[in-house]
């Protein structure tokens, strides 16, 4: 890896992709236990335009080195006051330590749905492995919302 170029919780405009994105999602519910980092288990590939989506490993394997844009979105329900969910990317099994490399959302009511999104742009070599993880502190297990929990990756340059 040459280095992380940047993280942001919202990246909606101004990015020109050199490839159409690969896009994996959770179509059924996946339970995540309380106070435990859990890797997202994707069961549906919507698009695999880059050839990097790997449902069996629940990860994205970078097919061609270069600068890539990745987006992770997770949604859970049933969260109450001051309960939170954290999402992060891991590269080759290791967490990033850069500022803004985690997205953190808190509930401000009872029985709320939390959406959490994290984007990053990174210079990686072919064969690098990107995975998405989250943790929550609801007190019991919660379930990722089907069709709202996804990982997307596309090559920029």
Secondary structure by P-SEA (a helix, b strand, c coil): ccccccccccccccccccccbbbbbbccbbbbccccccccccccccccccccccccccccccccccbbbbbbbbbbcccccccccccccccccccccccccbbbbbbcccbbbbbbbbbbcccccccbbbbbbbcccccccccccccccbbbbbbcc
